[in-house]
Amino acid sequence: MLFEPFSRRILFTASLAGLSRVGAGKSASPSIDRRRLVQRHNPILRQMDPLSPLSVGNGEFTFTADVTGLQSFPGEYSSGIPLCTQSHWGWHSFPVPAGMSVSDFRMTPMDTYGRMVGYPIKAEGQKEMYQWLRENPHRLNLARIGFVFRKADGSAAVVADLREMQQTLDLWTGVLVSRYRLGEEKVTVQTCAHPREDAIAVRVESSLIRRGNLEIMISFPYGSPGMDASDWAKPERHASTLVPLEARKIRIVRRLDEASYQVEVGWAVDGSFRQAAPHEYRLQPGKGLSGFEFVARFSPKSKPFAPLSAPRTFEESEEHWRRFWASGAAVDLEGSSDARAGELERRIVLSQYLTAIQCAGSVPPQETGLTCNSWNGKFHLEMHWWHAAHFALWNRLALLEKSLDWYRAILPEARKTAERQGYAGARWPKMVGPDGRESPSPIGPLLVWQQPHPIYYAELCHRTRPGAESLQRFQDVVFQTADFMASFAYYQKEKDRFVLGPPLIPAQENHAPAGTWNACYELAYWRWGLETACQWRQRLGQKPDPSWLRVLSKLSSLPVREGVYLAHENCPETFQQKNLDHPSMLAALGVLPGKGVDRETMRRTLQAVLRDWRWESTWGWDYPMIAMTAARLGEPEKAVDALLLETPKNRYLPNGHNWQRANLPLYLPGNGGLLAAIAVMTAGWEGSSKAESHPGWPRDGRWQVRSEGFLPIL
């Protein structure tokens, strides 16, 4: 199962807002030297690090390399981040179990105020289909491309034979440069991704080529939902067919059950291509050469390609990344005396690169982007905000917009879900693949905080590009989302109010659905989403929907006990037994503007979280969420402290990835959340004082902050 991207454009907004600076006694300064800012954080590796392979990509396609510049020693990374080649269109499904049908899966009824509503939450009596639905479709590892080295005596080289390693990812050009020695022979490799095609270009220089001791191996696995997206033990389950095209160009056609795709490999000088095993091929540079270049291009369809050369691919990569870094926003912390400033700036710069190559595609990204699989390669729609909302705040709206047409594409499926459950409008799934079919889970189908997200994205687009075009483009998504939200709220006649749940699992997922109602963040988001949808109708010359207004007029107040906000109304133990996972009540003022939030109650809530929360249970986006709340409350020191809190899941690896645990060694919601928090701290929010620059940064003289191009959050 392969999916064509909705859009393959890489667009950038070039407008820059005014330059500002904060710091004791400092005045306006010249524009930021963006190249210097970016390149001082180029990742440099001097040894093989299983947790820090480096990636090149373009938002739709990513290639992750080991220290050789290709994927030569994948076994060395099995304990860390796997070496994969992934795309947004490359998906595979196992055959449906014999005698079964997807439509046969039984929903589990849950009492909803006397009405039974079905959710795909249990495997009882249907374990095989439950697991199949979770695992399919799963994202493919399209190929492994690596070097095969031989030593002077002809024996195969192993990783221990490499020495004097130095690998640098030049962020300004998107080129990965790898240098090392094999014995006495030097090897220099340059690797980059094409900015628009799903292709890599590779340039290698070494006397190993002249001696015939270097080959390029391209091999293909069967599909797998596992972290490395690869099953190398089933060669009989898939097919690889070599098709010669012309001199120095070949095509390999791949088929895995119902999925198919192609790989085209081209080179410009003497070389030979041969099949070494059923799914393994070797590209041998001609003897006597000191250098060799090739391009490998992937596509979901068998189609003729326009010519693509390695030199031109390197040129386009350099042009693309110069344009990326020169546009949008920037923040420079040079000159700060706080010892943490350099590390924070490193995280900011690397997070921009990682989210651009992993989270800016035609569908929402999985939590590990296009690096490797997590949750079978599927994406989690409640995380899409944390992956990509920052693009709008950093004045790179086009990188968010690319994924938004997918919501329009799956709108019919979302409407079916709402209708089946007895609701109006469209109910968006949680864990999902590009087909829009929700995966069964004991938690995911009962989450609701992803429901208002599309309204938020639409509002970001309209705020940046006001006018009829954005209103017409997103009105169906906005209105269908609001229809569901209004019908999901239940009217309690005895208390004359609307409530959310039960059943409901809040963003803080450690709550039983039957005993959860009126979650703090969700209530605040419901109010904001319905009010914003009403504004959209008015912009289009329509009257607000009466059902939306009725819910808004009587929506429950945020739950409070002993002067602090609770996780939900039925959770008095929020800061005792339930002080773990996401402290999501803080998002009501931070991620959201906070209408209906009492600032002093939220301030006490923030203090209670910082004092009592169990940090080992939190996740990478929690720290930016805390920072946004602290910034809006006028507590900038707490905002910075939250971003740099020393706790396991706030760890950022040498490659910039946010580590969480052994089976989730990277977590892009942490990177995207960091960038959103920096935007809030730097540009403020709608309604914040225009006279106060950088409202979320401390003013104690230790932080020197220069910025360009940011937009305030909603």
C-alpha positions in Angstrom: 0.0 0.0 0.0 1.7 3.1 -1.2 0.3 6.6 -1.0 1.2 9.5 -3.3 1.9 12.8 -1.5 -0.8 15.4 -1.8 1.8 18.0 -2.5 5.5 17.9 -3.2 6.2 21.6 -2.9 8.8 22.9 -0.6 7.8 26.4 -0.1 9.2 29.1 2.2 7.9 32.4 3.4 10.7 35.0 3.1 9.2 37.9 5.0 11.1 38.9 8.2 9.6 40.9 11.0 11.5 43.6 12.7 14.7 42.8 14.6 14.7 43.2 18.4 17.0 42.6 21.2 16.6 42.1 25.0 19.4 42.7 27.5 20.4 45.3 30.1 21.4 48.5 28.4 21.5 46.9 24.9 20.1 48.7 21.8 19.1 47.4 18.4 21.8 45.5 16.6 22.5 44.5 12.9 20.7 41.5 11.5 21.6 38.1 12.7 24.4 36.4 10.8 22.3 33.3 10.1 25.0 31.3 8.5 27.3 31.7 11.5 24.4 31.0 13.9 23.5 27.8 12.1 27.0 26.4 11.4 28.3 26.8 14.9 25.9 24.0 15.7 26.8 21.6 12.9 26.8 18.1 14.5 30.3 16.6 14.5 30.9 13.0 15.4 34.3 11.4 15.9 33.2 7.9 16.7 30.3 5.6 15.9 27.5 6.5 18.2 24.4 4.1 18.0 22.2 6.9 19.3 23.4 9.6 16.9 23.2 8.6 13.3 22.7 11.7 11.1 20.0 12.1 8.5 19.4 14.0 5.3 15.9 14.6 3.9 13.4 16.9 2.4 10.2 16.6 4.5 8.8 13.7 2.4 11.8 11.4 2.4 14.7 10.8 4.8 17.9 8.8 4.6 19.7 8.0 7.9 23.4 7.2 7.7 26.0 5.7 10.0 29.5 7.2 10.4 30.5 6.0 6.9 28.1 8.3 5.2 25.8 5.4 4.1 24.2 2.5 5.9 27.2 0.2 6.0 27.1 -1.2 9.5 23.5 -1.4 10.6 24.2 -3.9 13.3 26.1 -1.3 15.2 23.0 0.8 15.6 20.6 -2.0 16.6 20.8 -0.8 20.3 20.1 2.8 19.4 18.5 4.5 16.4 18.1 2.1 13.3 19.4 3.1 9.9 16.4 3.4 7.6 15.3 5.0 4.4 11.7 6.1 4.7 9.1 8.2 3.0 5.6 9.5 3.5 4.3 7.3 0.6 6.0 4.0 1.4 3.6 1.8 3.4 3.0 -1.9 3.4 0.2 -4.2 4.8 0.4 -7.9 5.5 -2.4 -9.9 3.9 -5.6 -10.0 6.0 -5.7 -13.2 8.1 -7.4 -16.0 6.2 -11.2 -16.1 6.7 -11.3 -12.6 8.3 -12.4 -9.2 7.2 -11.6 -5.7 8.5 -15.3 -5.0 8.7 -15.7 -8.0 11.1 -13.9 -6.3 13.9 -16.3 -5.7 16.8 -16.5 -2.5 18.7 -16.7 -2.5 22.5 -19.8 -0.7 23.8 -19.3 1.9 26.5 -22.1 3.6 28.5 -22.5 7.2 27.5 -25.3 8.6 29.7 -27.6 5.7 29.0 -26.5 5.3 25.4 -24.1 2.6 24.3 -21.3 3.9 22.0 -18.8 1.5 20.4 -15.1 2.0 20.5 -12.2 -0.2 19.0 -10.6 -0.7 22.4 -10.5 -4.5 23.2 -9.1 -7.6 21.6 -11.3 -10.0 23.5 -12.2 -12.9 21.2 -10.6 -11.2 18.2 -6.9 -10.9 19.1 -5.6 -11.7 15.6 -7.7 -9.0 13.9 -7.0 -6.5 16.7 -3.3 -7.0 16.2 -3.5 -6.9 12.4 -5.4 -3.6 12.5 -2.7 -2.1 14.8 0.2 -3.3 12.7 -1.3 -2.4 9.2 -0.4 -0.4 7.3 3.1 0.0 8.5 5.8 2.2 7.1 8.5 0.7 4.9 12.2 0.8 5.1 12.6 1.4 1.3 16.2 0.2 1.1 19.6 -0.2 2.8 22.4 1.5 0.9 25.9 0.9 2.3 29.5 0.4 1.5 31.2 -3.0 1.2 34.9 -2.4 2.1 37.7 -4.9 1.6 41.1 -4.7 3.2 44.4 -5.0 1.4 44.4 -8.8 1.9 40.9 -9.0 0.3 39.1 -9.8 3.5 35.9 -7.9 4.4 36.4 -4.9 6.6 34.5 -4.5 9.9 33.7 -1.4 11.8 36.7 -1.9 14.1 38.9 -1.4 11.0 37.8 2.2 10.6 39.8 4.9 12.4 40.3 8.7 12.5 36.5 9.1 12.0 35.1 12.6 11.6 31.6 13.2 10.3 30.0 16.6 10.0 26.5 17.5 9.0 26.7 21.0 7.4 23.3 22.3 8.2 23.7 25.3 6.0 23.9 23.1 2.8 22.3 19.9 4.0 25.4 17.9 3.0 26.8 15.2 5.3 30.6 14.9 5.1 32.2 11.7 6.4 36.0 11.2 6.6 37.8 8.2 8.0 40.6 5.7 7.2 40.4 2.1 6.4 44.0 0.9 7.2 46.1 3.5 5.5 43.5 4.4 2.9 41.6 7.7 3.3 37.9 7.8 2.5 35.8 10.9 2.1 32.1 10.7 1.5 29.5 13.4 0.8 25.8 12.6 1.1 22.7 14.8 0.5 19.0 14.5 -0.3 17.4 16.2 -3.2 15.0 18.9 -2.0 12.1 17.8 -4.2 12.8 14.3 -5.4 12.9 11.3 -3.0 16.6 10.8 -3.8 20.1 10.8 -2.4 23.3 11.8 -4.1 26.6 10.3 -2.9 30.1 11.3 -3.8 33.0 9.2 -2.5 36.8 9.7 -2.9 39.3 7.1 -2.0 42.2 5.0 -3.4 40.1 2.0 -2.3 38.1 2.6 -5.5 41.2 2.3 -7.7 42.2 -0.9 -6.0 38.7 -2.4 -6.4 38.2 -2.6 -2.7 35.0 -0.5 -2.4 31.5 -1.4 -3.6 28.1 0.1 -2.9 25.5 -2.5 -1.8 21.8 -1.9 -2.1 19.5 -4.4 -0.4 15.8 -4.7 0.3 13.9 -6.2 3.2 10.3 -7.4 3.6 8.0 -5.0 5.4 7.8 -5.0 9.2 6.0 -2.9 11.8 9.1 -3.1 14.0 11.4 -0.1 14.8 13.7 -0.8 11.9 10.8 -1.4 9.5 12.6 -4.4 8.1 12.2 -8.2 8.0 15.3 -9.7 6.4 14.2 -13.3 7.1 11.4 -13.6 4.5 13.0 -13.3 1.0 10.3 -15.4 -0.5 7.6 -12.9 0.5 8.7 -10.1 -1.8 10.2 -9.5 -5.2 13.0 -7.3 -6.6 13.3 -7.1 -10.4 16.3 -5.5 -12.1 15.5 -3.5 -15.2 18.4 -2.1 -17.2 17.5 1.3 -18.6 20.5 2.7 -20.4 24.3 3.0 -20.0 25.0 3.7 -16.3 21.4 3.7 -15.2 19.2 0.8 -13.9 15.8 0.4 -12.2 14.8 -2.0 -9.5 11.1 -2.7 -9.3 9.9 -3.8 -5.8 6.8 -5.7 -4.9 5.6 -6.6 -1.4 2.1 -8.1 -1.4 -0.1 -5.3 -2.7 2.6 -2.6 -2.4 5.1 -1.7 -5.1 7.6 1.0 -5.8 10.8 1.5 -7.8 14.4 2.6 -7.2 16.4 4.1 -10.0 20.2 4.2 -9.6 22.4 6.2 -12.0 26.1 7.0 -12.1 28.2 9.2 -14.5 31.5 7.3 -15.0 32.7 3.8 -15.5 31.0 1.3 -13.2 29.1 -2.0 -13.2 25.9 -3.1 -11.6 25.1 -6.7 -10.7 22.7 -8.8 -8.6 24.5 -10.5 -5.8 21.5 -12.2 -4.1 17.7 -12.2 -4.5 17.3 -8.8 -2.9 20.8 -7.6 -2.9 22.7 -5.6 -5.6 26.3 -4.3 -6.0 27.4 -1.2 -7.7 31.2 -1.5 -8.5 33.0 1.7 -9.5 35.5 1.2 -12.3 39.0 0.4 -11.3 41.5 3.2 -11.8 39.1 5.8 -10.5 39.8 7.9 -7.5 36.3 9.2 -7.1 32.8 8.0 -7.8 29.3 9.6 -7.7 25.8 8.1 -7.9 22.2 8.9 -7.3 19.5 6.6 -5.9 15.9 7.9 -6.5 12.7 6.3 -5.1 9.2 6.5 -6.4 5.8 5.0 -5.5 5.0 4.6 -9.2 6.8 3.2 -12.2 7.2 6.3 -14.3 9.9 8.0 -16.4 12.1 10.3 -14.4 13.6 13.6 -15.6 17.4 13.4 -15.6 19.0 13.7 -12.2 22.8 14.0 -11.6 24.8 13.9 -8.4 26.4 17.4 -9.0 23.1 19.0 -9.7 21.6 17.3 -6.6 24.3 18.7 -4.4 23.8 22.2 -5.9 20.1 22.0 -5.3 20.6 20.8 -1.7 22.9 23.7 -1.0 20.5 26.2 -2.6 17.5 24.7 -0.8 19.0 24.9 2.7 20.5 28.4 2.2 17.0 29.5 1.3 15.5 27.7 4.3 17.8 29.2 6.8 17.7 32.7 5.3 13.8 32.7 5.5 11.5 32.5 8.4 12.5 33.4 11.9 15.8 33.1 13.8 16.9 33.6 17.4 20.5 34.2 18.5 21.6 33.8 22.1 25.3 34.6 21.6 26.6 36.9 24.3 24.4 35.4 27.1 26.3 34.7 30.3 23.9 32.0 31.4 26.0 28.8 31.1 23.0 27.0 29.5 22.6 29.4 26.6 24.9 27.5 24.2 23.1 24.2 24.7 19.6 25.8 24.3 20.7 27.5 21.1 22.0 24.1 19.8 18.7 22.5 20.5 16.9 25.3 18.8 19.0 25.1 15.6 19.0 21.3 15.3 15.3 21.1 16.0 14.6 23.4 13.0 16.6 21.1 10.8 15.1 17.9 12.2 11.5 19.1 11.9 12.0 20.4 8.4 13.2 17.0 7.1 10.9 14.9 9.2 7.7 16.8 10.0 7.0 19.0 7.0 5.5 16.5 4.6 2.1 15.8 2.9 0.8 13.8 5.8 1.2 14.2 9.6 4.5 12.6 10.8 4.9 9.7 13.2 6.5 10.5 16.5 9.9 9.3 15.1 9.3 11.1 11.8 11.0 9.4 8.9 13.9 8.1 10.9 12.5 4.8 12.0 9.2 3.2 13.1 7.3 3.9 16.3 3.8 2.5 16.9 4.2 0.6 13.5 5.1 3.8 11.7 1.6 5.4 12.2 1.1 8.9 13.2 -0.7 10.2 16.3 -3.0 13.1 15.5 -2.9 14.6 19.0 0.9 15.0 18.4 0.5 16.8 15.1 0.3 20.2 16.9 3.6 19.5 18.7 5.3 18.4 15.5 4.2 21.2 13.2 2.4 24.2 14.7 5.7 25.9 15.3 6.2 26.3 11.5 3.5 29.0 11.5 5.0 30.8 14.5 8.5 30.7 12.9 7.0 32.3 9.7 7.3 29.1 7.7 3.6 28.4 7.3 4.0 26.5 4.1 5.7 23.7 5.9 2.6 23.2 8.1 0.1 23.7 5.2 1.5 20.8 3.2 0.0 18.3 5.7 -3.4 19.9 6.1 -5.0 18.7 2.9 -4.8 15.2 4.3 -7.5 16.2 6.9 -9.8 17.2 4.0 -9.0 13.9 2.3 -10.0 11.7 5.3 -13.0 13.9 6.2 -15.4 11.2 4.9 -13.8 8.6 7.1 -14.0 10.9 10.1 -17.6 11.6 9.4 -18.4 7.8 9.3 -16.8 7.4 12.7 -18.9 10.2 14.2 -22.1 8.9 12.6 -21.4 5.3 13.8 -21.0 6.6 17.4 -24.2 8.7 17.1 -22.5 12.1 16.8 -22.7 14.9 14.3 -19.8 16.1 12.2 -16.4 14.5 12.0 -14.5 12.7 14.7 -10.7 12.6 14.0 -8.8 9.4 14.7 -5.8 9.1 17.1 -3.3 6.5 15.9 -3.7 6.3 12.2 -2.1 5.7 8.8 -2.6 7.6 5.6 -5.9 5.8 4.9 -7.5 7.5 7.8 -8.6 4.2 9.6 -8.2 4.4 13.3 -6.1 1.7 15.0 -7.6 -0.2 17.9 -6.1 0.7 21.3 -7.3 0.6 24.9 -6.5 4.4 25.1 -6.3 6.1 21.7 -10.0 5.9 20.5 -11.1 7.5 23.8 -8.9 10.6 23.5 -10.5 13.8 22.3 -7.9 16.5 22.6 -6.9 16.1 18.9 -10.4 17.1 17.9 -10.0 20.9 18.0 -6.5 20.7 16.4 -7.6 21.2 12.8 -9.4 24.4 13.8 -6.2 25.6 15.4 -4.2 24.9 12.2 -6.9 26.6 10.1 -6.8 29.6 12.3 -3.0 29.8 12.0 -3.3 29.7 8.2 -6.0 32.4 8.2 -4.1 34.6 10.6 -1.0 34.5 8.4 -2.9 34.7 5.1 -6.3 36.3 5.8 -8.9 36.2 3.1 -11.4 34.1 1.2 -9.0 31.5 0.0 -8.0 30.1 3.4 -11.7 30.4 4.7 -13.0 28.4 1.7 -10.1 25.9 1.9 -10.7 24.9 5.5 -14.3 25.7 6.2 -15.6 22.1 5.8 -12.9 20.8 8.2 -13.6 23.6 10.7 -17.4 23.3 10.6 -17.5 19.5 10.7 -15.0 19.5 13.6 -17.2 22.0 15.5 -20.3 19.9 14.8 -18.8 16.9 16.4 -17.5 18.9 19.4 -20.9 20.4 20.0 -22.7 17.0 19.8 -20.1 15.3 22.0 -20.8 17.7 24.9 -23.6 16.2 27.0 -26.2 18.4 28.6 -26.7 17.7 32.3 -30.2 18.9 33.0 -29.9 18.7 36.8 -26.9 21.0 36.8 -27.8 23.0 33.7 -24.5 22.6 32.1 -22.6 20.8 29.3 -19.9 18.3 30.2 -17.3 16.3 28.3 -17.3 12.6 29.1 -17.5 10.0 30.4 -16.2 8.0 28.7 -13.1 10.0 28.1 -9.4 9.7 28.5 -7.6 13.1 28.8 -4.3 14.1 27.4 -2.9 12.9 30.7 -3.6 9.3 29.8 -3.5 7.6 33.2 -7.2 8.0 33.9 -10.0 5.4 33.6 -12.4 6.5 30.9 -15.6 5.6 32.8 -14.6 7.9 35.7 -13.3 10.9 33.8 -15.2 14.0 32.9 -14.5 17.7 32.3 -10.7 17.4 31.8 -9.2 20.8 32.3 -7.3 21.2 29.0 -10.0 19.6 26.9 -12.7 21.9 28.4 -10.6 25.0 27.6 -9.9 23.7 24.1 -13.6 23.0 23.5 -14.4 26.6 24.4 -11.7 28.0 22.2 -12.5 25.7 19.3 -16.2 26.4 19.2 -15.7 30.2 19.6 -13.2 30.2 16.8 -15.6 28.2 14.6 -18.2 30.8 15.2 -15.8 33.5 14.1 -15.2 31.5 10.9 -18.9 31.5 10.1 -19.1 35.3 10.7 -16.1 35.8 8.4 -18.0 33.9 5.7 -21.1 36.0 6.2 -23.0 33.3 8.0 -24.7 33.3 11.4 -23.1 31.2 14.2 -24.5 27.7 14.5 -27.2 27.7 17.3 -26.0 24.3 18.6 -22.4 25.6 19.0 -23.7 28.7 20.8 -25.9 26.6 23.2 -22.9 24.5 24.2 -20.7 27.6 24.7 -23.3 29.3 26.8 -23.4 26.5 29.3 -20.1 24.7 29.0 -18.7 23.6 32.4 -16.1 25.7 34.2 -12.6 24.4 34.5 -12.3 22.1 37.5 -10.6 23.7 40.6 -9.9 22.3 44.1 -8.0 24.0 46.9 -6.9 26.8 44.6 -5.4 24.7 41.7 -6.7 23.3 38.5 -7.3 19.6 38.5 -6.6 17.1 35.7 -10.3 16.6 35.5 -13.4 17.2 37.7 -13.3 13.7 39.2 -9.6 13.8 40.2 -9.1 15.5 43.6 -5.8 13.5 43.8 -4.2 15.3 40.8 -1.2 16.4 42.8 -0.9 13.2 44.9 -1.5 9.9 43.3 -2.0 11.3 39.7 1.0 13.6 39.5 2.5 11.8 36.6 2.4 11.7 32.8 1.5 15.0 31.1 0.6 17.9 33.5 -1.8 18.9 30.7 -4.0 21.2 32.8 -1.2 23.8 32.2 -2.0 23.8 28.4 -5.2 25.7 29.1 -3.1 28.9 29.4 0.0 28.5 27.3 -0.9 26.4 24.3 -4.3 28.1 24.4 -5.0 31.8 25.1 -6.7 30.9 28.3 -10.2 32.4 28.1 -12.0 31.3 31.2 -8.7 30.7 33.0 -8.0 32.5 36.3 -4.4 33.5 36.1 -3.6 33.2 39.8 -5.2 29.8 39.9 -3.0 28.8 37.0 0.0 30.3 38.7 -0.6 28.2 41.7 -1.1 25.2 39.5 2.2 25.8 37.8 3.9 26.1 41.1 2.3 22.8 42.3 3.5 21.0 39.1 7.1 22.3 39.5 7.1 21.2 43.1 5.2 17.9 43.0 5.3 16.3 39.6 7.1 13.0 38.9 9.4 14.0 36.1 10.6 10.5 35.2 7.0 9.9 33.9 6.8 12.9 31.7 7.4 13.3 28.0 9.5 15.5 25.8 6.7 18.0 24.9 5.8 18.6 28.6 8.7 20.9 29.2 7.9 23.3 26.3 4.2 23.2 27.5 5.3 24.3 31.0 7.5 27.0 29.4 4.6 28.4 27.4 2.4 28.6 30.5 5.2 30.2 32.5 5.8 32.8 29.8 2.2 33.8 29.6 2.1 34.1 33.4 5.1 36.5 33.3 7.5 34.0 34.9 10.3 33.9 32.3 12.9 32.3 34.6 10.6 29.3 35.1 10.1 29.1 31.3 13.8 28.8 30.7 14.3 26.4 33.6 11.5 24.2 32.2 13.2 24.0 28.8 16.5 23.0 30.3 15.2 20.8 33.2 17.6 18.0 33.8 15.5 14.9 33.6 15.8 11.8 31.4 13.2 12.6 28.8 14.5 16.1 28.3 17.8 14.8 26.9 18.9 16.0 23.5 21.4 13.8 21.7 24.4 15.0 19.6 22.3 14.7 16.5 19.6 16.9 18.1 17.0 14.2 18.7 15.0 14.2 22.0 15.6 10.8 23.6 12.8 9.2 25.6 13.6 5.5 26.3 15.3 2.5 24.6 12.4 1.7 22.3 11.7 5.4 21.6 15.2 6.9 21.2 13.9 10.0 19.3 10.7 12.0 19.8 10.0 14.8 17.5 7.1 16.3 19.5 9.8 17.4 21.9 11.7 19.2 19.1 8.6 20.8 17.7 7.4 21.8 21.1 10.7 23.4 21.9 10.4 25.6 18.8 6.8 26.5 19.7 7.9 27.5 23.2 10.8 29.6 21.9 8.3 31.4 19.6 6.0 32.2 22.5 8.9 33.4 24.7 10.2 35.6 21.9 7.2 37.0 20.1 4.6 36.7 22.8 0.9 36.1 22.0 -2.0 38.0 20.5 -2.9 40.7 23.0 0.5 40.8 24.7 2.1 44.1 25.1 3.7 45.3 21.8 6.1 47.5 23.9 7.6 44.5 25.6 10.0 42.6 23.4 10.8 38.9 24.2 8.2 38.7 27.0 9.1 35.1 27.9 12.9 35.6 28.4 14.5 36.6 31.7 15.6 40.2 32.1 18.3 39.6 34.7 21.1 40.4 32.3 22.2 36.9 31.8 20.3 36.4 28.5 21.1 38.3 25.4 18.4 37.5 22.9 18.3 38.8 19.3 15.4 37.6 17.1 13.9 38.1 13.6 10.7 37.0 11.9 8.6 35.5 14.7 4.8 35.7 14.8 2.9 35.7 18.2 1.0 32.6 19.1 -2.8 32.7 19.1 
